Amino acid sequence: MKTSLRLLAGLMASASFATIAHAGEVAGSIADSTGTRPLEAATVRIVELDRSAQTDRAGHFIFGEVPAGTYTLQATYVGAEPVTRTITVPQTGKVDASLSLTGIGNADILVVGQAATQASSLSRKKAADGVSDVLTRDAVGEFPDQNVAESLRRLPGVNILNDQGEGRFVSIRGLDPSLNSTSLNGVRVPAPESDVRSVALDVVSSDTIESIEVKKSLTPDMDADAIGGSVEIKTVSAFDRKKDTYSVNLEGSYNDYSGKITPKGSLDFTKKLGDNFGVAGSISYYKRKFETDNIEADNWDVSDDGVAYSPTIEYRDYDVERTRINGALSFDWRASDTTKVYLRGNWAQFDDHEYRRRTTFDFDEAPSSGTATSATFDDADGEITVQRDLKDRFERQRIQSYVLGGDTDTGVWTFKWLASYSKSSEEEHGSIDPIRFESKFEDDGVAVNWDYANRRIPTYTLTSGADEVNNAANYTFDKTDVTTLSDSQDREYALKADLGRTFATDKGDFTIQIGAKQRWRKKSYDATITTYEAGDVDYTMEDYLGTQTYRLNGISLGPVLAKSAGRDFMAAYGDTLEIDEYGSTVDSNSSDYSAVENITAAYALARWDSDALRVIGGLRMERTHNELTGNLVTDDDSYDLPPIEQVRYSRNYTNWLPSLTIRYSPQGNVVARLAGYKSLMRPNLSDLAPRYTVNEDREAEFGNPYLKPYQAWNLDAGIEWYFTGNGALTFSGFYKSIDDYIVTRYYTGDEAVVDGVSYEELRIPENASKATVAGFEASYSQAYTMLPAPFDGLLTQLNYTYTYSKGTLFDDDGVARNITLPSSARNTFNVVLGYDKGPLDLRLAGTYRDKYLDEVGDSAEEDRMVDNHFQLDFSGKIEVTKGVRLTFDVININNAKYFAYQNYAGGQRLLQFEKYGPTYKVGVRATF
């Protein structure tokens, strides 16, 4: 051991042969020519020593162990004129080398506007170690995006999965959102929802952030649980600005489909309290009222006569009110020239109040007759059940994170540490989901003809018995589920420390860095659900009627319940209803679980940095400890109440994760990258939990505590060309070989049996064998400042991503089936046309995502697919006086819709269709 230590010390000494006793320190900052903003990711070179450094978010840089002498210092930044300065370094002491940069042609590129944000994003991309893309705060503001997820879809290789027309989950390089990680100010963000690991980024407002960086390749000092990519969100720091700033944004939002006007407002500030202490904060509020019209169908079948049909079709009318409140507060202290300490806190609340009126047709027999585009059901041949129900659900999500940390950089030694706490939750109290009235028709003269000519919007005609079907007095109370409690909690504590030592040589810098991190996480879910039934009393829906607002193709839902029907009915008759003790016990216990996930990580890396070459190689170790608790509820109605057995599992595993990253820049405007590394993603904690759930339709869901984590070998390669002006052309390719990837299998019929109990549908997560992902990204950005006026204000941003994915499934008979990976879209692209000159700032953005596999069925015909999506958005701003701009945005100009289907019986068969309409925003922004 002593010999090894002496050898390591000798290697360190030999690596620092150019470090002489007579050496000084060169430090300074880079800012724009107006002195308003520090420039992050500007490249600073000591030309004669072939040494380079990048500025931090405060614009600072530092070189340690610089031999005494006279040198040329050069600073570069995308879209700016290079600046050089001659400096003389004494034998000891520090040289202050602060510089300011001016845009090409003396233009101010660095304060506001699309050109400034493009220069900032490209500079950060250029300076990064691996493959990454960045959105700065102002770039987010240039788009009419409603949350962080929608902002991210503008980047290469990124698309989003929508929820009722609004971006929610982020997919990177076509991979499922569960394969990404998300952090806020360096703190891993837990998931509010009980059943996923991925974070729904619609909770976080885009008004409170400073930047969003998507890192698509990993280095050993990064958490390894990211196969798709790592989303890193930063909020504003006081030292992100050279001067104190205050900004106010007020906005009104109008949804064309609902006809509702709702408010949005935000306030943020940065304030220096002396030279070395600052505070920054922000708060935002956004209320959005909108409506969606929806049609959903069960898995399709074919009758003996060859008629394709769905046994259940639902028409859904949604009225939704969403409220977001976000706040952030940050304190920064420059304890010395080399040490910074910070404290940052973030809090976000997302309220979702949803009313859903639904009319459901359910057929227990195949159609009596039909054609290739129609089916007719007659109650003389089989029972027709029509249900009319209402969901009244209020759900509140909260995300909070707090971090205390410090960074020390002497130019020779670096030391970073942080302690953090984060918590996410999702709660419901008193939701009614649903209250249902139904009528069963058999030999009552009711016949329904379905027209499937429009594959997205099937329509129906009551060819006989219309008066019976549309008579509210014929619908009697069936049941209601009242959610007394639905409580998902996810919390994590973490400690992290990194120590590095840099040795200066005559050809560059050599750094050795080590670090460790400990994470303690606990996720739990607790539900209390009570099911009420009518018993011997018949209550009808005729006293609780409301007005429908369904608009799809003139379809009528028939009589619908009022929004207050659930609460009014329970207030009037709740004490007379019978409680389904058996069903309530199943629902209240089968989904409960608790999961502990403790992760111990350590790494070591070596880094070589010269003006042209950067190499980072090392090894990371992560050890995972799980403690899993769930309920096994035996669904056997021979018991008065279902037997409940609490089940516990404990498991440990260790992953060793090597990594090598190479960044080569033979010229200042050309960067080539190559990265090879191993990463992982742990299963959803809810999927691991040994639990069991079943709903009223005998659709069951089981956990699987034997799931293995995904493990992936990744290869990234790219080339980037940064133009003399403000622009770049970039290309990167990627390849991923994934072992033990996880899919959710859906079993029906004879295969949907567990322990002798049969279900209509069985859902269980399983490890598949192996998956492959490959593709490439291409991006072009350009500010056309070289054109004559007025065309010198034009900008374009174009990016395209191609993703190929392949996985293999095996059925119970061992027969293999190849699939694309869930959420993997083959083609995605973004096109932005902008104009930024003088008081005018305009941007038209189009986003396209190809179709993708959403859920895996028993066969290819039963797989759930989501159709392609193209959305067009517009953002316009005009400066009416210094610091004050009027804004006008249009979201979803082309009224893009959502369509999910099965490729069944020779056609695309509807599973879900939604329509939302465009949203218009008018506002004012003031900065001073």
HUPE-V379344 format. One record per residue. N is the residue number from 1. PSI is psi in whole degrees, 0 to 359 (none if undefined). Layout:
n: (N:N)
psi: (PSI:PSI)
This chain:
n: (1:2:3:4:5:6:7:8:9:10:11:12:13:14:15:16:17:18:19:20:21:22:23:24:25:26:27:28:29:30:31:32:33:34:35:36:37:38:39:40:41:42:43:44:45:46:47:48:49:50:51:52:53:54:55:56:57:58:59:60:61:62:63:64:65:66:67:68:69:70:71:72:73:74:75:76:77:78:79:80:81:82:83:84:85:86:87:88:89:90:91:92:93:94:95:96:97:98:99:100:101:102:103:104:105:106:107:108:109:110:111:112:113:114:115:116:117:118:119:120:121:122:123:124:125:126:127:128:129:130:131:132:133:134:135:136:137:138:139:140:141:142:143:144:145:146:147:148:149:150:151:152:153:154:155:156:157:158:159:160:161:162:163:164:165:166:167:168:169:170:171:172:173:174:175:176:177:178:179:180:181:182:183:184:185:186:187:188:189:190:191:192:193:194:195:196:197:198:199:200:201:202:203:204:205:206:207:208:209:210:211:212:213:214:215:216:217:218:219:220:221:222:223:224:225:226:227:228:229:230:231:232:233:234:235:236:237:238:239:240:241:242:243:244:245:246:247:248:249:250:251:252:253:254:255:256:257:258:259:260:261:262:263:264:265:266:267:268:269:270:271:272:273:274:275:276:277:278:279:280:281:282:283:284:285:286:287:288:289:290:291:292:293:294:295:296:297:298:299:300:301:302:303:304:305:306:307:308:309:310:311:312:313:314:315:316:317:318:319:320:321:322:323:324:325:326:327:328:329:330:331:332:333:334:335:336:337:338:339:340:341:342:343:344:345:346:347:348:349:350:351:352:353:354:355:356:357:358:359:360:361:362:363:364:365:366:367:368:369:370:371:372:373:374:375:376:377:378:379:380:381:382:383:384:385:386:387:388:389:390:391:392:393:394:395:396:397:398:399:400:401:402:403:404:405:406:407:408:409:410:411:412:413:414:415:416:417:418:419:420:421:422:423:424:425:426:427:428:429:430:431:432:433:434:435:436:437:438:439:440:441:442:443:444:445:446:447:448:449:450:451:452:453:454:455:456:457:458:459:460:461:462:463:464:465:466:467:468:469:470:471:472:473:474:475:476:477:478:479:480:481:482:483:484:485:486:487:488:489:490:491:492:493:494:495:496:497:498:499:500:501:502:503:504:505:506:507:508:509:510:511:512:513:514:515:516:517:518:519:520:521:522:523:524:525:526:527:528:529:530:531:532:533:534:535:536:537:538:539:540:541:542:543:544:545:546:547:548:549:550:551:552:553:554:555:556:557:558:559:560:561:562:563:564:565:566:567:568:569:570:571:572:573:574:575:576:577:578:579:580:581:582:583:584:585:586:587:588:589:590:591:592:593:594:595:596:597:598:599:600:601:602:603:604:605:606:607:608:609:610:611:612:613:614:615:616:617:618:619:620:621:622:623:624:625:626:627:628:629:630:631:632:633:634:635:636:637:638:639:640:641:642:643:644:645:646:647:648:649:650:651:652:653:654:655:656:657:658:659:660:661:662:663:664:665:666:667:668:669:670:671:672:673:674:675:676:677:678:679:680:681:682:683:684:685:686:687:688:689:690:691:692:693:694:695:696:697:698:699:700:701:702:703:704:705:706:707:708:709:710:711:712:713:714:715:716:717:718:719:720:721:722:723:724:725:726:727:728:729:730:731:732:733:734:735:736:737:738:739:740:741:742:743:744:745:746:747:748:749:750:751:752:753:754:755:756:757:758:759:760:761:762:763:764:765:766:767:768:769:770:771:772:773:774:775:776:777:778:779:780:781:782:783:784:785:786:787:788:789:790:791:792:793:794:795:796:797:798:799:800:801:802:803:804:805:806:807:808:809:810:811:812:813:814:815:816:817:818:819:820:821:822:823:824:825:826:827:828:829:830:831:832:833:834:835:836:837:838:839:840:841:842:843:844:845:846:847:848:849:850:851:852:853:854:855:856:857:858:859:860:861:862:863:864:865:866:867:868:869:870:871:872:873:874:875:876:877:878:879:880:881:882:883:884:885:886:887:888:889:890:891:892:893:894:895:896:897:898:899:900:901:902:903:904:905:906:907:908:909:910:911:912:913:914:915:916:917:918:919:920:921:922:923:924:925:926:927:928)
psi: (315:321:318:319:319:321:317:318:321:320:319:318:319:327:340:32:336:358:107:165:324:82:148:191:135:121:158:199:157:131:168:168:340:350:15:320:139:153:113:143:19:143:128:130:141:101:312:335:358:35:144:158:158:144:149:188:340:5:7:152:161:139:128:163:49:118:149:139:182:132:164:122:128:136:133:154:139:128:2:156:131:147:133:154:140:130:152:121:124:175:326:160:185:141:125:120:54:141:160:147:148:146:162:131:26:19:149:106:1:6:291:168:166:322:320:315:325:317:318:313:318:323:320:322:316:319:347:155:308:201:123:165:149:139:124:170:312:329:321:318:341:343:157:41:147:345:178:322:315:329:321:337:351:348:155:137:8:131:170:154:126:155:111:47:3:137:138:296:147:130:129:126:38:7:158:142:334:349:10:162:155:132:152:112:39:2:125:131:120:167:130:321:150:337:9:162:332:148:127:108:5:351:329:125:145:354:348:8:158:321:158:124:130:109:120:351:155:150:164:337:359:149:138:355:73:105:320:306:173:122:117:114:134:140:174:141:151:330:8:348:146:334:160:140:150:136:136:136:124:138:146:139:132:123:120:329:321:336:19:143:129:156:157:139:151:155:134:158:156:137:125:129:72:181:336:6:137:158:142:146:165:153:142:151:133:120:131:123:129:169:151:144:138:147:134:150:152:172:139:162:174:131:171:337:5:18:122:138:161:132:346:127:134:138:123:134:110:136:119:139:121:135:129:131:123:141:146:143:133:135:131:135:123:95:332:183:338:354:131:141:140:154:121:138:142:140:132:138:134:112:133:106:115:127:135:115:137:134:124:129:126:129:128:359:162:161:150:326:173:176:191:338:20:164:139:129:135:132:358:340:343:157:137:120:130:126:141:118:173:132:131:94:129:125:135:125:142:140:129:146:145:135:134:125:173:148:128:129:107:1:342:309:142:140:122:139:156:153:132:158:134:150:138:148:156:125:145:142:116:14:143:111:91:181:127:134:144:161:138:128:124:119:36:9:27:130:140:130:129:133:114:15:319:106:338:328:84:137:161:153:128:95:340:153:21:321:324:316:326:14:111:332:344:353:116:153:131:305:164:143:124:120:97:322:133:107:109:128:134:118:151:134:147:147:139:144:139:134:131:150:124:135:122:135:178:2:359:198:139:128:137:132:139:160:166:153:140:129:134:114:142:128:138:158:137:127:143:110:131:127:124:138:162:329:228:1:137:113:134:166:0:339:4:35:147:191:128:153:29:135:356:114:31:16:138:135:355:200:134:159:149:157:331:3:317:312:322:318:316:325:325:322:2:322:354:352:158:139:129:90:321:306:322:322:318:309:327:345:334:333:356:143:167:138:129:135:104:130:123:123:147:153:163:138:158:142:131:129:118:182:324:331:135:126:129:118:148:189:137:141:133:123:130:133:126:140:119:132:133:177:131:107:118:112:84:107:6:346:151:318:146:135:139:125:123:131:137:141:149:141:154:144:157:137:132:126:96:160:143:127:133:128:121:127:86:335:160:335:9:130:129:143:147:128:133:132:162:137:173:169:126:153:159:135:327:329:328:327:135:76:172:134:151:138:184:337:15:36:117:153:129:145:170:92:355:6:138:155:151:143:134:136:130:142:127:140:142:162:138:133:115:124:161:322:207:90:172:153:120:151:135:146:155:152:134:130:112:125:146:34:155:133:153:117:139:120:141:169:223:339:345:62:131:126:39:357:129:146:157:320:141:127:128:134:139:149:128:183:295:150:152:135:132:154:191:159:139:137:141:127:140:130:121:55:346:349:157:153:144:8:353:358:0:145:151:147:121:136:149:140:132:128:125:129:147:129:162:130:152:130:183:339:6:11:130:147:128:139:159:155:145:139:9:106:134:315:134:146:157:139:126:127:122:159:124:99:135:226:353:134:107:145:128:124:131:137:129:138:134:169:157:160:125:314:144:126:188:332:172:326:338:359:144:123:148:130:165:163:127:128:139:128:153:142:128:139:144:130:116:335:168:121:358:124:138:141:148:121:149:122:132:55:318:10:51:145:172:132:120:144:170:140:84:137:44:13:168:114:126:131:325:137:136:149:140:324:163:162:136:140:137:134:183:139:130:130:131:none)
